[in-house]
Amino acid sequence: MNTADPHISDPRPVIRQLDDAAINRIAAGEVVERPASAVKELMENAIDAGATRITVEIADGGKTLIRVRDDGCGMTPQDLPLALSRHATSKIDGSDLLNIHTFGFRGEALPSLGAVGRLTITSRAAGHEAATIQVSGGDMSPVKPAALNQGTVVELRDLFYATPARLKFMRTDRAESQAIGDVVKRLAMAEPSVGFTLRDVSGGKTGGGDGRVTFRADPLSGDLFDALHGRLASVLGRDFAENALKIDATREGIRLYGYAALPTYSRGAAVAQFLFVNTRPVKDKMLTGALRAAYFDFLSRDRHPAAALFLDCDPEMVDVNVHPAKSEVRFRDPGTARGLIVSALRHALAEAGHRASSTVAGATLGAMRPEEPTATGAARLYQMERPSAGARNASFAAQRPDFQPAPAYHTPEPQGFAELNTAYSGQMVEEPAQEPEAAPEQLPLGAARGQVHENYIIAQTADGMVIVDQHAAHERLVYEKLKAQMGENGVAAQALLIPEIVELSDNDCARLLDVSDDLYKFGLGIEAFGGNAVAVRETPAILGEVNAEAMIKDILDELDDQGESQLLQAKVEAILSRVACHGSIRSGRRMRGEEMNALLREMEATPHSGQCNHGRPTYVELKLADIERLFGRS
């Protein structure tokens, strides 16, 4: 007896060709996720048009109004209807989808925006009259004459009014405005020669008025690194620019340039990491993993580096047509790109030597509370001029306990600090200072002048002072020596009496064996055991007794998540760090002058000595001008 299939309805479903409006609304779901996505697409079009100044105006987080103005090449009246057609673009001819030199190339953004909002485009090309066209919910109006001097103005109102369900997924106006700001800042970093202005004109239904400028970056000229450094200072702040290291390296046709911050200028989240491929802002797991690997030995797991890095290569070496949003890329040789980032950053960090970020000193000065302002609103200034060299010498001579004044007709009173020799006074005894031979104050970390609380070394530099955490500094020095020894001799491995057999899946087994050589460098010896099993024959001796199966599975989890595993290296170096901690100068130990100066000189000669093994600063440098400002002497 035949029974109807409950999964097949009657009548049978009919395959239909969707109309253009429905197709555009479906495509908009991928291209335009939120108002920030619309701003990104319109700004990229403006940059591709050769604009030197771009102004973005938004209202209500971009939900009611997005207006993008540029001074680019513009479009002719005949171009406007074609620009609103799907897959119509001036960026490529369709013959080569790998040789892409522009931000946009898919021809989906404008028709998608017109399908879900009310879109108006006004444009003027050189030698042509200005024209405007409107499209609302996919319905296009005829082209009309308009008034415009140059470039293009794209105005998008009531985003997602044609797809009300999408409006329910919008966040608050403030959150959407912040997302738009992030998009504008990323593109501003990518194009230092272009001026950007972001203005919030919320408050009126028409979105008129000048509004409030929330971001502005003027166009910069000159050398690539000078322009980029100036743009990063305006986007990420002066603190980042002051504490960032210049990066410039090339490998196998890929160039890496940009700026990466010192480890002591780290963040609590990965919010200051900006990566670009051929000036296109991207969010790529492999690239962020390489950035994290470069700082692996300098930051604790809860701290994140700050960097703005640009990878330039032949467009055919990277595929940007992975997703309609074009935020993901695929490299033909990802290992080269990753290795370039790791090696270039580690080389720059090593060249930085003992340098620590200036924000450490700023935080220190901020912790020292200056005198409260007076009733007039200004802090009191103490006008105390610096004495001349002769006056200082005379003053110091007068304060010597053995000072003898000129002969007089009466018995002199005790002078200077001579009264300190009396029984009732606490006597100050100055030990002879043992200075290095050549001008120690002129060295980066200066000359040791004393020790405070048996933990902090006070040193004098040419233009200020340095406070050194003796335990943290020596811990880093010992750690670097242990790592150097490990690099020369390798990680000692201990052979297991009975190899541990670990059963894995096909993919896990193959992936683990692919990295077996890297694991062997850190003392973990594995080999195939037939089928999907591996045999663990050696483990790092420094780790003692370990659960090999649990370690193998943790390594595989990290390979799945990040594409590479640093788990074994982290465990080995954590042991070295603990050994360094126990073998370093302890807090509470009194140090002689020559010991303190020897520590300062070794810090100057050792890379990465500006931060301890956990990313905290090992010293604070205070400039004399800042110290004088604390005492009202400026």
Phi, psi and omega in degrees: 000128181277133177240147181289139176287120183293343182274353180246118181277166180234118012280167181296139178299143182253132177284127183237153172269118180290150177282169185298324182297316179293321179298317181294322179292324177293316180296327181296333179296333178269319186280318186244093180278325184202174180306324179299327178294320178296317178299318180300312182296318182289321178292321178296322175298320180295318179295317178298334180279002178083024182292145174254343176220132181230130178242128179246127177239133182228157174223136178055048178067022180086358183287323182260334181206134167225121179232124181240121178249142176214164178249037181282198186289339178075180180229153178276164177303327180287336181282333190300310179297324181292326180296337180265006176269148181293137177059033171254123185210153175260002188275324181223164176256000177089356183278335183217106182274002177258331182272073186248126183243008183237166177292307182262154176195351186274337180070032183249338192295305186296312177297327178293318178295320179292339181279335185245358180214190177254107189250133176231129179240124175239128186211156177215124176263155181300131180084004180232162176279153176287149180214161180222152178218147180234146174218131183228115180060028179095350179269119185261138177263164179293159176286137181231155175294154182211173178248117178198136182282313188199151172081210187219143171237119177249124182239123180241118180244150173054057180300135179069018177293332180279347177231076187303332181298328180291332181297332181292340182266359178287146178269187183295161180302321181295318180294319179292323177296321179295320178296321177295317177302320178297319179296314181298318182293322179297315179291329177295323176293325182288334185230079181296336182279356181252138177271139183231140174223130175245125184232134177260115182250027179297152176123344179226151182294329182272349182069028182274181180087167182286331180070200184239124179283118180260343176203139178212134177219114181283152179296142182242150179233176178104200181300148182306311184287325177295315179296317180294319180297318178295321179292319179295326178296322181282333182269311185263349178106157181295327181300317179296315183298322181288334186247020181256145179259137178289133180241128177204108183210154181224141177208122172050048175085000178247128177251134176246126175216167181139206182222139177230137186281157175297153180302327180287350172256073183248169182237160180281350177213166183277055183262352182241038178244116185233120184238139183225139175239116186052045180067007178269123176296129182227159172235096187240127184296324181293319181290317178293327176295323177293321177297317178295322180294325181295327180262011189305320187269004186239349182229147173285166188294340181266008177243150186228140181287162176244132183197153170230104188239140183237126175253122177245132179203173175300132181305334181284351178273354182218141180256114178262356182266050181269323184218147180305329180285348176058030178263353179246146179226161176228124179271145176294323177232084183296331181297323179294315180296317181294314180298325179296317180296312183297311184291320181294318180291317180294325177294317179295320179294324178292321179293334179293342176060235185271004187297136175240160185290149180289341180294338177297315178294322178298319178294323179296314179295325179294332179285340177271108187282120177285172180297139179297148178299153178281181182298334180281354177095355180245143178291145180290135179252131177260113183276090179238103181288150175289131179291158177290168180298320179295319179295322178296316181297319178295320180295315180296322179296322181292338182268001178289139179300332182265019182293133177239120181285173178295150180303145181217174183276354180228162181291127184286152173281157177304135184249158174056229180262020183296332181292346178291345179282350181287160187293331187275357185252148171287129186262135177264124180246119182263121178280144179297127182284138178252100185267154170297163190292317191247110168031070184297330181295338181279348177285157186306318182259007171070199182246135180295132179246345180173179181228134182245130178054029177052030179215333186243126179268131177256121181237148179256130176251180183296329184228026179171213180214159181232135175247119186248132170278104189297322181291312181296320181294313181291327177300318179293321180296315178295320180299317179296322177295317179296320179295320179298319178295320179294323178295326180283318187258350183080173179270122180295135180248148175247128181283137178281137179298318176237113180304143180266126182263128182239121179275133182225172173280171180303308184295316181296320181296314180295319181295321180292319180292333178296330182253016184297325179295320178294321180291327181294330179298335180254019170091008179256108181260118179230155177207160180294144182237016181094139182066226180254025182253151173235150178251126176266111185257336182220146174230158180299127183296329184292340181275349182072215181282126182231157173271098187298320182296317179295322179294317179300316182290325176295320178297318179295320178299320180289325176296321178295318187281320189241353181085350177205160185236131175242015185299311183295317177300320180297319180294317180295314183288336174294322176295316178300322180296319179293321177298317179297322180297315182285336182265004183263172179299127183276151171296139181100356179268130177281135182244143175282165182301318181291329177292317180296316179294324177297322177296318179297317181294322179291324176299318180296331183267354185251125176298150175068012182283358178285346177223152179281186183293348182250009177089002178275151181292146177266345179208160176235131178250126178245126178283150182300323180297322179291320179296317179296326179294326178297327181263013176069028183259002182276000000 
